[in-house]
């Protein structure tokens, strides 16, 4: 993964012998301290939250984890399928408590630890990019705090672990491509197959991984050990994929009994029609724009540096393969995810950063390393190339989306870094965000010329923490959530067929003791024995007592609200105490 764009004479000088002997002994302690600090920062920003906010995504993953831990599931039929790889990681959170707030906090701690692993992995990547130990440590720590790798860790989303999986896979594959050892091929295949079980983006990763194994075996022939290692890696990837498919089939059968949201037809129409291709390509350009803007321009420099190492004639074969792998995964994820994205009439359809957040750290590190190691003239040229890429993709988005950037729904969750760049939480200002990102890139370029990576790391860390503080807001007091339903946590719970899907989904996680069943209040039949709560919709202007005229005698209403939808939980006060 070393950037062949950088000539050997510009590599960092070797450290004095005495310092070189001391550094390896201190390195594990520095990495451990950095991991702890990274985990604390992540948990600090996530601490005030005690329950899902990004639904149905978070609920989908949390229900799957509860199911895998032996608890009740739910009915998510008709929603997007949320795969089982990430819930496997979360399932231990249910071993210690059934309280939803406690489980959610444990999930945030798991996310924080897995996110903190980006620091040592980032350090390894920075070393591969040619940085010395003293330069790689602070830069890796700073870049690991990018909002792209931190923000989603405050939610129960697969995006919390994908950056770590991606970087671990990239490093293991890089070692295999360079040394041809079977253990590195097996490790890279294991990570790739697990990523495919976590999210469909991992499927793109696995496909590129398989191509890289074949390419390595062919390029380095007649080295038989590489061929054997590639075959072993392929076998591990196939077995891992089969295990992930079995896991996902189990979750699909339990949580989606009436099927999932079918995006195959939409994807086919996008891939086979001219308007569909325009949508997919423009959405991919928007994702690249967001990737560069969300890394304060560093990913733009990194993209240019990686592309240059791919086409440069003197680039070693192994490094050329890795550059091709990195660019193929990036473009593949951007294009495929955009092609499968439904038109939900929201601004995020045209510029979205979540899908490429998994590659943000790699490109930011590549860009920062190149800016620090190149001569001033080449560094300026690299920065200019990144700026042109940012501006060009931004113009593409503006030309294709047009007025829709202002008339469609703006959701702040889709634009955490952009809101910071423009100081506006209510709209996308494409031009202002682009110019601010370019200004930050100029500042980082100047910092790299003044003192190499030291000042750059300080500047990047400062901007990252400021952005996180802006997006996540001041550290609020932790408030325990109120029980979603009246009465003790016991007995069966059913929901009327006309209840809005958003309310039904929001109740599935906090109702931890049972699976929410179906009920039709219009049928006039009483609830089945053992049912203690019936949830019905509450139209605007209707009194809670009038929401279910045929309710059994003695049942009491408890009104609630989710988003703009009202609902009433009718509870039988004769039901027993909560289970222990």
MARNULUM-261238 format. One record per residue (C-alpha): residue number from 1; x, y, z. Coordinates in Angstrom, 2 decimals. Layout:
# MARNULUM-261238
(rec NUM; (X; Y; Z))
...
END
This chain:
# MARNULUM-261238
(rec 1; (0.00; 0.00; 0.00))
(rec 2; (3.03; 2.28; -0.06))
(rec 3; (2.32; 5.18; -2.37))
(rec 4; (4.58; 4.71; -5.37))
(rec 5; (3.87; 8.35; -6.14))
(rec 6; (6.45; 9.18; -3.47))
(rec 7; (10.08; 8.86; -4.63))
(rec 8; (12.46; 6.96; -2.32))
(rec 9; (14.61; 9.99; -1.60))
(rec 10; (11.67; 11.63; 0.15))
(rec 11; (11.18; 8.83; 2.64))
(rec 12; (11.57; 9.79; 6.29))
(rec 13; (15.15; 9.48; 7.58))
(rec 14; (15.92; 6.63; 9.92))
(rec 15; (15.80; 7.37; 13.63))
(rec 16; (19.04; 7.41; 15.64))
(rec 17; (20.05; 3.97; 16.96))
(rec 18; (19.26; 4.79; 20.59))
(rec 19; (15.83; 6.12; 19.79))
(rec 20; (15.10; 3.19; 17.47))
(rec 21; (15.87; 0.77; 20.30))
(rec 22; (13.57; 2.58; 22.72))
(rec 23; (10.65; 3.04; 20.37))
(rec 24; (9.60; -0.62; 19.93))
(rec 25; (9.35; -1.10; 23.70))
(rec 26; (7.17; 2.00; 24.14))
(rec 27; (5.02; 1.37; 21.06))
(rec 28; (2.60; -1.19; 22.58))
(rec 29; (1.94; 1.10; 25.55))
(rec 30; (1.34; 4.07; 23.28))
(rec 31; (-1.04; 2.05; 21.12))
(rec 32; (-2.90; 0.75; 24.19))
(rec 33; (-3.21; 4.25; 25.62))
(rec 34; (-4.44; 5.53; 22.27))
(rec 35; (-7.06; 2.79; 22.00))
(rec 36; (-8.32; 3.62; 25.48))
(rec 37; (-8.50; 7.33; 24.68))
(rec 38; (-10.31; 6.64; 21.39))
(rec 39; (-12.86; 4.43; 23.17))
(rec 40; (-13.46; 7.06; 25.86))
(rec 41; (-14.06; 9.80; 23.28))
(rec 42; (-16.52; 7.64; 21.36))
(rec 43; (-18.39; 6.55; 24.46))
(rec 44; (-18.51; 10.13; 25.72))
(rec 45; (-20.40; 11.31; 22.65))
(rec 46; (-22.73; 8.30; 22.71))
(rec 47; (-23.35; 8.24; 26.48))
(rec 48; (-26.48; 10.48; 26.71))
(rec 49; (-28.43; 8.27; 24.32))
(rec 50; (-30.29; 5.29; 25.80))
(rec 51; (-32.32; 3.96; 22.88))
(rec 52; (-32.62; 3.74; 19.09))
(rec 53; (-33.13; 6.90; 17.06))
(rec 54; (-32.38; 5.79; 13.49))
(rec 55; (-35.31; 3.48; 12.81))
(rec 56; (-36.00; 0.97; 11.42))
(rec 57; (-32.26; 0.36; 10.97))
(rec 58; (-31.24; 0.29; 14.63))
(rec 59; (-34.27; -1.74; 15.66))
(rec 60; (-33.54; -4.25; 12.91))
(rec 61; (-30.03; -4.89; 14.19))
(rec 62; (-31.02; -4.89; 17.87))
(rec 63; (-33.90; -7.33; 17.33))
(rec 64; (-31.63; -9.67; 15.40))
(rec 65; (-29.07; -9.53; 18.23))
(rec 66; (-31.80; -10.24; 20.80))
(rec 67; (-32.99; -13.18; 18.73))
(rec 68; (-29.46; -14.60; 18.48))
(rec 69; (-29.07; -14.22; 22.26))
(rec 70; (-32.16; -16.35; 22.83))
(rec 71; (-34.72; -13.57; 23.34))
(rec 72; (-37.95; -12.78; 21.47))
(rec 73; (-37.73; -11.41; 17.98))
(rec 74; (-40.27; -9.35; 16.09))
(rec 75; (-41.94; -8.88; 12.72))
(rec 76; (-39.99; -6.57; 10.42))
(rec 77; (-41.67; -7.82; 7.23))
(rec 78; (-41.59; -5.33; 4.39))
(rec 79; (-38.50; -3.51; 5.65))
(rec 80; (-35.00; -3.61; 4.25))
(rec 81; (-33.20; -6.76; 5.39))
(rec 82; (-30.69; -6.03; 8.14))
(rec 83; (-28.05; -8.73; 7.97))
(rec 84; (-26.82; -10.86; 10.84))
(rec 85; (-23.07; -10.21; 10.96))
(rec 86; (-23.30; -7.08; 13.08))
(rec 87; (-25.96; -8.55; 15.44))
(rec 88; (-23.56; -11.43; 16.17))
(rec 89; (-21.19; -8.84; 17.63))
(rec 90; (-23.99; -7.22; 19.65))
(rec 91; (-25.60; -10.41; 20.99))
(rec 92; (-23.37; -10.55; 24.13))
(rec 93; (-24.97; -7.29; 25.29))
(rec 94; (-28.10; -9.33; 26.09))
(rec 95; (-26.22; -11.81; 28.27))
(rec 96; (-25.96; -9.37; 31.17))
(rec 97; (-29.28; -7.55; 31.21))
(rec 98; (-32.71; -7.42; 29.60))
(rec 99; (-33.21; -3.72; 30.36))
(rec 100; (-33.30; -1.90; 27.00))
(rec 101; (-31.35; 1.14; 28.23))
(rec 102; (-28.60; -1.03; 29.75))
(rec 103; (-28.38; -3.17; 26.63))
(rec 104; (-28.18; -0.10; 24.41))
(rec 105; (-25.38; 1.37; 26.54))
(rec 106; (-23.50; -1.93; 26.28))
(rec 107; (-23.92; -1.78; 22.52))
(rec 108; (-22.43; 1.72; 22.51))
(rec 109; (-19.47; 0.38; 24.52))
(rec 110; (-18.98; -2.43; 21.98))
(rec 111; (-19.08; 0.11; 19.17))
(rec 112; (-16.57; 2.30; 20.98))
(rec 113; (-14.07; -0.53; 21.43))
(rec 114; (-14.38; -1.69; 17.83))
(rec 115; (-14.11; 1.88; 16.60))
(rec 116; (-11.06; 2.49; 18.78))
(rec 117; (-9.33; -0.40; 16.98))
(rec 118; (-9.04; 1.96; 14.01))
(rec 119; (-6.13; 3.66; 15.77))
(rec 120; (-3.69; 0.71; 15.75))
(rec 121; (-4.95; -0.36; 12.34))
(rec 122; (-4.55; 3.20; 11.09))
(rec 123; (-1.04; 3.27; 12.52))
(rec 124; (-0.20; 0.12; 10.53))
(rec 125; (-1.65; 1.71; 7.40))
(rec 126; (0.30; 4.93; 7.97))
(rec 127; (3.50; 2.89; 8.26))
(rec 128; (2.67; 1.23; 4.95))
(rec 129; (2.25; 4.68; 3.46))
(rec 130; (5.88; 5.33; 4.39))
(rec 131; (5.57; 7.38; 7.57))
(rec 132; (8.01; 6.95; 10.44))
(rec 133; (6.74; 5.76; 13.84))
(rec 134; (6.77; 9.20; 15.43))
(rec 135; (4.81; 10.62; 12.50))
(rec 136; (2.41; 7.70; 12.05))
(rec 137; (1.20; 7.58; 15.67))
(rec 138; (-0.26; 11.10; 16.04))
(rec 139; (-1.61; 11.18; 12.50))
(rec 140; (-3.35; 7.81; 12.86))
(rec 141; (-4.87; 8.93; 16.17))
(rec 142; (-6.16; 12.17; 14.67))
(rec 143; (-7.58; 10.63; 11.50))
(rec 144; (-9.29; 7.85; 13.49))
(rec 145; (-11.46; 10.59; 15.02))
(rec 146; (-12.96; 11.62; 11.69))
(rec 147; (-16.73; 11.98; 12.03))
(rec 148; (-17.06; 9.46; 9.19))
(rec 149; (-15.51; 6.81; 11.47))
(rec 150; (-16.95; 8.10; 14.77))
(rec 151; (-20.42; 9.54; 14.28))
(rec 152; (-22.18; 6.28; 13.33))
(rec 153; (-20.61; 4.54; 16.33))
(rec 154; (-23.14; 6.42; 18.44))
(rec 155; (-25.91; 4.32; 16.86))
(rec 156; (-26.59; 0.61; 16.64))
(rec 157; (-25.70; 0.51; 12.96))
(rec 158; (-23.43; -1.72; 10.90))
(rec 159; (-21.59; 1.46; 9.88))
(rec 160; (-20.04; 1.44; 13.35))
(rec 161; (-17.89; -1.61; 12.50))
(rec 162; (-17.49; -1.46; 8.71))
(rec 163; (-14.52; 0.97; 8.76))
(rec 164; (-12.63; -1.35; 11.12))
(rec 165; (-13.47; -4.42; 9.04))
(rec 166; (-12.48; -2.68; 5.82))
(rec 167; (-9.11; -1.53; 7.10))
(rec 168; (-8.35; -4.90; 8.73))
(rec 169; (-9.15; -6.64; 5.44))
(rec 170; (-7.07; -4.20; 3.41))
(rec 171; (-4.02; -4.65; 5.64))
(rec 172; (-4.28; -8.46; 5.64))
(rec 173; (-4.74; -8.57; 1.86))
(rec 174; (-1.78; -6.22; 1.41))
(rec 175; (0.43; -8.58; 3.41))
(rec 176; (-0.70; -11.53; 1.31))
(rec 177; (-0.11; -9.73; -1.97))
(rec 178; (3.41; -8.83; -0.82))
(rec 179; (4.54; -12.08; 0.81))
(rec 180; (2.15; -14.72; -0.54))
(rec 181; (1.71; -16.44; 2.83))
(rec 182; (-1.29; -18.66; 3.29))
(rec 183; (-2.15; -17.33; 6.76))
(rec 184; (-2.51; -13.78; 5.41))
(rec 185; (-4.72; -14.98; 2.56))
(rec 186; (-6.89; -16.89; 5.04))
(rec 187; (-7.15; -13.93; 7.43))
(rec 188; (-8.09; -11.51; 4.65))
(rec 189; (-10.69; -13.99; 3.35))
(rec 190; (-12.16; -14.46; 6.81))
(rec 191; (-12.58; -10.72; 7.32))
(rec 192; (-14.00; -10.25; 3.81))
(rec 193; (-16.57; -13.02; 4.23))
(rec 194; (-17.64; -11.62; 7.61))
(rec 195; (-18.00; -8.15; 6.08))
(rec 196; (-20.30; -9.69; 3.46))
(rec 197; (-22.46; -11.03; 6.29))
(rec 198; (-22.60; -7.57; 7.89))
(rec 199; (-23.81; -5.45; 4.96))
(rec 200; (-24.26; -5.55; 1.20))
(rec 201; (-21.25; -3.22; 0.93))
(rec 202; (-19.30; -6.15; 2.30))
(rec 203; (-20.51; -8.20; -0.68))
(rec 204; (-18.76; -5.72; -2.99))
(rec 205; (-15.68; -6.07; -0.80))
(rec 206; (-15.82; -9.87; -1.01))
(rec 207; (-16.16; -9.81; -4.80))
(rec 208; (-13.12; -7.53; -5.13))
(rec 209; (-11.25; -9.75; -2.67))
(rec 210; (-11.88; -12.82; -4.81))
(rec 211; (-10.65; -10.94; -7.88))
(rec 212; (-7.54; -9.85; -5.97))
(rec 213; (-6.75; -13.45; -5.02))
(rec 214; (-7.00; -14.53; -8.66))
(rec 215; (-5.02; -11.52; -9.88))
(rec 216; (-2.24; -12.15; -7.36))
(rec 217; (-2.00; -15.83; -8.34))
(rec 218; (-1.76; -14.90; -12.04))
(rec 219; (0.54; -11.90; -11.79))
(rec 220; (3.13; -13.66; -9.64))
(rec 221; (3.20; -16.96; -11.55))
(rec 222; (4.93; -19.39; -11.53))
(rec 223; (5.17; -18.95; -7.73))
(rec 224; (3.24; -22.05; -6.69))
(rec 225; (3.08; -21.07; -3.04))
(rec 226; (1.07; -17.98; -3.98))
(rec 227; (-1.30; -20.11; -6.03))
(rec 228; (-1.76; -22.52; -3.10))
(rec 229; (-2.29; -19.58; -0.74))
(rec 230; (-4.82; -18.01; -3.11))
(rec 231; (-6.73; -21.30; -3.36))
(rec 232; (-6.74; -21.67; 0.42))
(rec 233; (-7.93; -18.08; 0.79))
(rec 234; (-10.69; -18.76; -1.73))
(rec 235; (-11.80; -21.81; 0.24))
(rec 236; (-11.93; -19.79; 3.47))
(rec 237; (-13.90; -17.02; 1.75))
(rec 238; (-16.37; -19.54; 0.31))
(rec 239; (-16.86; -21.26; 3.67))
(rec 240; (-17.26; -17.92; 5.44))
(rec 241; (-19.77; -16.75; 2.87))
(rec 242; (-21.77; -19.96; 3.27))
(rec 243; (-21.81; -19.55; 7.06))
(rec 244; (-22.95; -15.93; 6.69))
(rec 245; (-25.66; -16.94; 4.24))
(rec 246; (-26.97; -19.55; 6.71))
(rec 247; (-27.00; -16.96; 9.49))
(rec 248; (-28.87; -14.46; 7.34))
(rec 249; (-31.36; -17.11; 6.21))
(rec 250; (-32.17; -17.87; 9.86))
(rec 251; (-32.71; -14.20; 10.71))
(rec 252; (-34.75; -13.64; 7.55))
(rec 253; (-37.08; -16.52; 8.43))
(rec 254; (-37.57; -15.38; 12.04))
(rec 255; (-37.85; -11.60; 11.63))
(rec 256; (-39.21; -11.23; 8.08))
(rec 257; (-41.87; -13.97; 7.79))
(rec 258; (-43.74; -12.10; 5.04))
(rec 259; (-40.65; -11.09; 3.09))
(rec 260; (-38.31; -8.13; 2.89))
(rec 261; (-38.25; -4.99; 0.85))
(rec 262; (-37.40; -6.08; -2.70))
(rec 263; (-34.87; -3.81; -4.37))
(rec 264; (-33.94; -6.22; -7.18))
(rec 265; (-36.43; -4.75; -9.64))
(rec 266; (-35.29; -1.22; -8.89))
(rec 267; (-31.65; -2.21; -9.31))
(rec 268; (-32.37; -3.92; -12.63))
(rec 269; (-34.16; -0.88; -14.01))
(rec 270; (-31.31; 1.38; -12.93))
(rec 271; (-28.69; -0.80; -14.59))
(rec 272; (-30.59; -1.29; -17.86))
(rec 273; (-31.97; 2.17; -18.62))
(rec 274; (-30.35; 5.48; -19.46))
(rec 275; (-32.19; 7.44; -16.72))
(rec 276; (-31.22; 4.70; -14.28))
(rec 277; (-27.56; 4.99; -15.23))
(rec 278; (-27.74; 8.77; -14.88))
(rec 279; (-29.14; 8.31; -11.37))
(rec 280; (-26.53; 5.72; -10.38))
(rec 281; (-23.53; 7.63; -11.77))
(rec 282; (-24.67; 10.96; -10.37))
(rec 283; (-25.30; 9.40; -6.96))
(rec 284; (-21.83; 7.84; -7.06))
(rec 285; (-20.35; 11.25; -7.88))
(rec 286; (-22.26; 12.69; -4.94))
(rec 287; (-20.82; 10.07; -2.64))
(rec 288; (-17.28; 10.87; -3.82))
(rec 289; (-17.97; 14.56; -3.24))
(rec 290; (-19.15; 13.83; 0.27))
(rec 291; (-16.16; 11.56; 0.94))
(rec 292; (-13.75; 14.36; 0.10))
(rec 293; (-15.69; 17.11; 1.87))
(rec 294; (-16.19; 15.03; 5.02))
(rec 295; (-12.43; 14.45; 5.35))
(rec 296; (-11.65; 18.16; 4.97))
(rec 297; (-10.22; 17.55; 1.50))
(rec 298; (-7.68; 14.92; 2.56))
(rec 299; (-9.50; 12.06; 0.84))
(rec 300; (-9.33; 13.99; -2.44))
(rec 301; (-5.54; 14.13; -2.17))
(rec 302; (-5.55; 10.47; -1.19))
(rec 303; (-7.66; 9.48; -4.20))
(rec 304; (-5.31; 11.29; -6.55))
(rec 305; (-2.24; 9.74; -4.90))
(rec 306; (-3.66; 6.20; -5.08))
(rec 307; (-4.74; 6.67; -8.70))
(rec 308; (-1.28; 8.00; -9.59))
(rec 309; (0.38; 4.97; -8.00))
(rec 310; (-1.87; 2.72; -10.11))
(rec 311; (-0.85; 4.24; -13.46))
(rec 312; (2.79; 5.03; -12.67))
(rec 313; (5.08; 2.65; -14.54))
(rec 314; (7.63; 2.22; -11.77))
(rec 315; (5.02; 1.10; -9.26))
(rec 316; (5.80; -2.42; -7.97))
(rec 317; (3.29; -5.10; -8.92))
(rec 318; (2.05; -5.65; -5.36))
(rec 319; (1.41; -1.95; -4.80))
(rec 320; (-0.34; -1.63; -8.14))
(rec 321; (-2.68; -4.50; -7.23))
(rec 322; (-3.52; -2.87; -3.91))
(rec 323; (-4.16; 0.50; -5.53))
(rec 324; (-6.51; -1.19; -7.99))
(rec 325; (-8.25; -3.02; -5.14))
(rec 326; (-8.80; 0.18; -3.17))
(rec 327; (-10.14; 2.16; -6.11))
(rec 328; (-12.35; -0.71; -7.33))
(rec 329; (-13.94; -1.19; -3.92))
(rec 330; (-14.57; 2.53; -3.59))
(rec 331; (-16.15; 2.97; -7.01))
(rec 332; (-18.04; -0.33; -6.71))
(rec 333; (-19.63; 0.61; -3.40))
(rec 334; (-20.51; 4.11; -4.61))
(rec 335; (-22.06; 2.91; -7.86))
(rec 336; (-23.89; -0.17; -6.54))
(rec 337; (-25.34; 1.55; -3.48))
(rec 338; (-26.51; 4.50; -5.56))
(rec 339; (-28.10; 2.22; -8.16))
(rec 340; (-30.07; 0.38; -5.47))
(rec 341; (-31.12; 3.53; -3.57))
(rec 342; (-34.85; 4.29; -3.88))
(rec 343; (-35.90; 7.82; -4.73))
(rec 344; (-37.22; 8.92; -1.35))
(rec 345; (-37.39; 12.58; -2.37))
(rec 346; (-34.69; 13.54; 0.08))
(rec 347; (-31.51; 15.50; -0.54))
(rec 348; (-29.43; 12.53; 0.58))
(rec 349; (-30.38; 10.76; -2.66))
(rec 350; (-27.91; 13.02; -4.47))
(rec 351; (-25.04; 13.49; -2.02))
(rec 352; (-24.57; 10.94; 0.73))
(rec 353; (-21.60; 10.02; 2.88))
(rec 354; (-22.67; 6.98; 4.88))
(rec 355; (-21.90; 4.32; 2.26))
(rec 356; (-18.29; 5.43; 1.65))
(rec 357; (-17.56; 6.21; 5.30))
(rec 358; (-15.83; 2.82; 5.52))
(rec 359; (-13.03; 4.01; 3.20))
(rec 360; (-12.68; 7.55; 4.55))
(rec 361; (-9.85; 6.79; 6.98))
(rec 362; (-7.69; 5.05; 4.36))
(rec 363; (-7.92; 7.89; 1.86))
(rec 364; (-7.48; 10.57; 4.50))
(rec 365; (-4.31; 8.84; 5.75))
(rec 366; (-3.04; 8.42; 2.19))
(rec 367; (-3.64; 12.09; 1.45))
(rec 368; (-2.06; 13.33; 4.67))
(rec 369; (0.99; 11.09; 4.22))
(rec 370; (1.50; 12.24; 0.64))
(rec 371; (1.17; 15.93; 1.51))
(rec 372; (3.73; 15.54; 4.28))
(rec 373; (6.31; 13.57; 2.29))
(rec 374; (6.22; 15.18; -1.12))
(rec 375; (8.20; 18.24; -2.13))
(rec 376; (6.31; 21.50; -1.84))
(rec 377; (5.64; 21.66; -5.57))
(rec 378; (4.29; 18.12; -5.76))
(rec 379; (2.26; 18.55; -2.60))
(rec 380; (0.57; 21.62; -4.07))
(rec 381; (-0.10; 19.68; -7.25))
(rec 382; (-1.61; 16.82; -5.28))
(rec 383; (-3.79; 19.22; -3.30))
(rec 384; (-4.89; 20.89; -6.51))
(rec 385; (-5.85; 17.50; -7.94))
(rec 386; (-7.95; 16.75; -4.89))
(rec 387; (-9.56; 20.19; -5.12))
(rec 388; (-10.44; 19.61; -8.78))
(rec 389; (-11.99; 16.26; -7.89))
(rec 390; (-14.05; 17.86; -5.14))
(rec 391; (-15.17; 20.71; -7.36))
(rec 392; (-15.90; 18.47; -10.34))
(rec 393; (-18.06; 16.02; -8.41))
(rec 394; (-19.83; 18.93; -6.72))
(rec 395; (-20.67; 20.48; -10.09))
(rec 396; (-21.95; 17.10; -11.30))
(rec 397; (-24.28; 16.85; -8.31))
(rec 398; (-25.52; 20.40; -8.74))
(rec 399; (-26.16; 19.92; -12.47))
(rec 400; (-28.05; 16.65; -12.04))
(rec 401; (-30.06; 17.44; -8.89))
(rec 402; (-30.77; 21.09; -9.62))
(rec 403; (-33.68; 22.49; -7.64))
(rec 404; (-34.20; 19.17; -5.89))
(rec 405; (-31.32; 20.05; -3.55))
(rec 406; (-33.62; 22.74; -2.14))
(rec 407; (-37.11; 21.29; -2.60))
(rec 408; (-36.50; 17.74; -1.35))
(rec 409; (-36.40; 16.75; 2.31))
(rec 410; (-33.16; 17.56; 4.12))
(rec 411; (-32.36; 15.08; 6.94))
(rec 412; (-29.54; 16.17; 9.22))
(rec 413; (-28.56; 12.55; 9.92))
(rec 414; (-27.44; 12.31; 6.29))
(rec 415; (-25.12; 15.32; 6.51))
(rec 416; (-23.24; 15.51; 9.83))
(rec 417; (-19.97; 16.91; 8.42))
(rec 418; (-21.67; 19.19; 5.90))
(rec 419; (-23.78; 20.81; 8.63))
(rec 420; (-20.54; 21.60; 10.43))
(rec 421; (-18.90; 22.98; 7.29))
(rec 422; (-21.81; 25.33; 6.56))
(rec 423; (-23.03; 25.99; 10.12))
(rec 424; (-26.57; 25.16; 9.03))
(rec 425; (-28.59; 22.19; 10.27))
(rec 426; (-31.52; 22.73; 7.94))
(rec 427; (-30.27; 22.68; 4.34))
(rec 428; (-27.48; 21.55; 2.02))
(rec 429; (-25.36; 24.42; 0.76))
(rec 430; (-23.23; 22.61; -1.79))
(rec 431; (-21.08; 25.55; -2.83))
(rec 432; (-20.40; 26.75; 0.71))
(rec 433; (-19.51; 23.26; 1.89))
(rec 434; (-17.14; 22.80; -1.04))
(rec 435; (-15.37; 26.10; -0.44))
(rec 436; (-15.02; 25.46; 3.30))
(rec 437; (-13.57; 22.00; 2.68))
(rec 438; (-11.10; 23.51; 0.21))
(rec 439; (-10.10; 26.14; 2.75))
(rec 440; (-9.46; 23.44; 5.35))
(rec 441; (-7.40; 21.49; 2.82))
(rec 442; (-5.26; 24.57; 2.24))
(rec 443; (-4.76; 24.92; 6.00))
(rec 444; (-3.74; 21.28; 6.31))
(rec 445; (-1.39; 21.59; 3.34))
(rec 446; (0.26; 24.61; 4.95))
(rec 447; (0.53; 22.76; 8.27))
(rec 448; (2.23; 19.82; 6.55))
(rec 449; (4.78; 22.13; 4.96))
(rec 450; (5.54; 23.91; 8.23))
(rec 451; (6.10; 20.90; 10.48))
(rec 452; (5.29; 17.70; 8.63))
(rec 453; (2.71; 15.45; 10.23))
(rec 454; (2.89; 16.87; 13.76))
(rec 455; (0.99; 20.09; 13.12))
(rec 456; (-1.22; 18.32; 10.58))
(rec 457; (-2.27; 15.79; 13.21))
(rec 458; (-3.10; 18.53; 15.70))
(rec 459; (-5.13; 20.42; 13.10))
(rec 460; (-7.01; 17.31; 11.94))
(rec 461; (-7.80; 16.25; 15.51))
(rec 462; (-9.00; 19.75; 16.38))
(rec 463; (-11.32; 19.95; 13.37))
(rec 464; (-12.64; 16.44; 14.00))
(rec 465; (-13.47; 17.10; 17.64))
(rec 466; (-15.06; 20.45; 16.78))
(rec 467; (-17.21; 18.77; 14.14))
(rec 468; (-18.28; 16.01; 16.51))
(rec 469; (-19.14; 18.53; 19.22))
(rec 470; (-21.18; 20.54; 16.71))
(rec 471; (-23.04; 17.54; 15.33))
(rec 472; (-23.61; 15.64; 18.57))
(rec 473; (-24.34; 18.81; 20.51))
(rec 474; (-23.25; 19.65; 24.06))
(rec 475; (-22.89; 16.66; 26.33))
(rec 476; (-26.44; 16.25; 27.61))
(rec 477; (-27.45; 14.70; 30.89))
(rec 478; (-28.23; 11.01; 30.63))
(rec 479; (-31.97; 10.55; 31.12))
(rec 480; (-33.37; 7.02; 31.54))
(rec 481; (-36.16; 6.32; 29.05))
(rec 482; (-39.74; 6.07; 30.23))
(rec 483; (-41.47; 2.67; 29.90))
(rec 484; (-43.17; 2.54; 26.50))
(rec 485; (-46.32; 0.91; 27.86))
(rec 486; (-48.32; 1.29; 31.04))
(rec 487; (-48.17; -1.47; 33.62))
(rec 488; (-45.51; -4.06; 34.42))
(rec 489; (-43.31; -5.63; 31.76))
(rec 490; (-45.28; -8.86; 31.52))
(rec 491; (-47.86; -10.60; 29.46))
(rec 492; (-48.53; -10.57; 25.75))
(rec 493; (-48.55; -7.39; 23.64))
(rec 494; (-50.44; -7.07; 20.37))
(rec 495; (-50.81; -4.19; 17.94))
(rec 496; (-53.78; -3.31; 15.79))
(rec 497; (-53.35; -3.92; 12.06))
(rec 498; (-53.96; -0.23; 11.30))
(rec 499; (-51.14; 0.98; 13.59))
(rec 500; (-48.53; 2.94; 11.65))
(rec 501; (-45.41; 0.89; 10.85))
(rec 502; (-43.14; 3.51; 12.45))
(rec 503; (-44.91; 3.18; 15.82))
(rec 504; (-44.95; -0.61; 15.61))
(rec 505; (-41.20; -0.65; 14.83))
(rec 506; (-40.36; 1.82; 17.59))
(rec 507; (-42.09; -0.40; 20.19))
(rec 508; (-40.36; -3.65; 19.23))
(rec 509; (-37.09; -2.96; 21.03))
(rec 510; (-38.33; -1.47; 24.34))
(rec 511; (-40.95; -4.25; 24.60))
(rec 512; (-38.20; -6.69; 25.50))
(rec 513; (-40.16; -9.47; 27.20))
(rec 514; (-42.31; -10.66; 24.29))
(rec 515; (-42.79; -10.54; 20.57))
(rec 516; (-45.48; -8.03; 19.55))
(rec 517; (-48.33; -9.89; 17.90))
(rec 518; (-51.13; -8.84; 15.56))
(rec 519; (-54.72; -7.92; 16.48))
(rec 520; (-57.73; -6.41; 14.73))
(rec 521; (-59.89; -4.27; 17.00))
(rec 522; (-62.53; -3.94; 14.27))
(rec 523; (-63.27; -7.64; 14.49))
(rec 524; (-64.92; -7.05; 17.88))
(rec 525; (-63.29; -10.06; 19.51))
(rec 526; (-61.58; -9.83; 22.91))
(rec 527; (-57.80; -10.29; 23.13))
(rec 528; (-56.52; -13.83; 23.50))
(rec 529; (-55.79; -15.13; 27.01))
(rec 530; (-52.44; -13.92; 28.27))
(rec 531; (-52.52; -10.64; 26.33))
(rec 532; (-52.05; -7.73; 28.72))
(rec 533; (-51.63; -4.81; 26.30))
(rec 534; (-53.27; -3.83; 23.03))
(rec 535; (-51.77; -0.94; 21.05))
(rec 536; (-54.11; 1.00; 18.76))
(rec 537; (-53.67; 4.18; 16.68))
(rec 538; (-54.83; 7.55; 18.01))
(rec 539; (-56.08; 9.85; 15.23))
(rec 540; (-55.61; 13.56; 15.81))
(rec 541; (-58.48; 15.06; 17.80))
(rec 542; (-59.51; 11.72; 19.29))
(rec 543; (-59.52; 11.22; 23.04))
(rec 544; (-57.47; 8.21; 24.24))
(rec 545; (-60.60; 6.78; 25.90))
(rec 546; (-62.38; 6.77; 22.52))
(rec 547; (-59.58; 5.06; 20.57))
(rec 548; (-60.97; 1.57; 21.26))
(rec 549; (-64.69; 1.71; 22.03))
(rec 550; (-64.99; -2.09; 22.38))
(rec 551; (-62.20; -2.43; 24.92))
(rec 552; (-62.76; -4.96; 27.73))
(rec 553; (-64.10; -3.59; 30.99))
(rec 554; (-61.44; -2.38; 33.37))
(rec 555; (-58.71; -1.85; 30.75))
(rec 556; (-56.96; 1.52; 30.97))
(rec 557; (-55.55; 3.68; 28.15))
(rec 558; (-52.06; 5.15; 28.08))
(rec 559; (-51.41; 7.62; 25.24))
(rec 560; (-48.06; 7.99; 23.49))
(rec 561; (-46.58; 9.64; 20.43))
(rec 562; (-43.83; 8.78; 17.97))
(rec 563; (-42.89; 11.31; 15.31))
(rec 564; (-46.28; 12.69; 14.19))
(rec 565; (-48.20; 9.49; 14.95))
(rec 566; (-50.30; 9.09; 18.07))
(rec 567; (-51.04; 5.74; 19.67))
(rec 568; (-52.70; 4.33; 22.78))
(rec 569; (-51.63; 1.30; 24.77))
(rec 570; (-54.66; -0.30; 26.43))
(rec 571; (-53.49; -2.27; 29.47))
(rec 572; (-55.19; -4.87; 31.62))
(rec 573; (-54.38; -3.87; 35.24))
(rec 574; (-55.10; -7.40; 36.43))
(rec 575; (-51.96; -8.73; 34.71))
(rec 576; (-49.20; -9.99; 37.00))
(rec 577; (-45.91; -8.43; 37.99))
(rec 578; (-42.92; -8.17; 35.70))
(rec 579; (-40.86; -11.35; 35.32))
(rec 580; (-37.57; -11.55; 37.15))
END
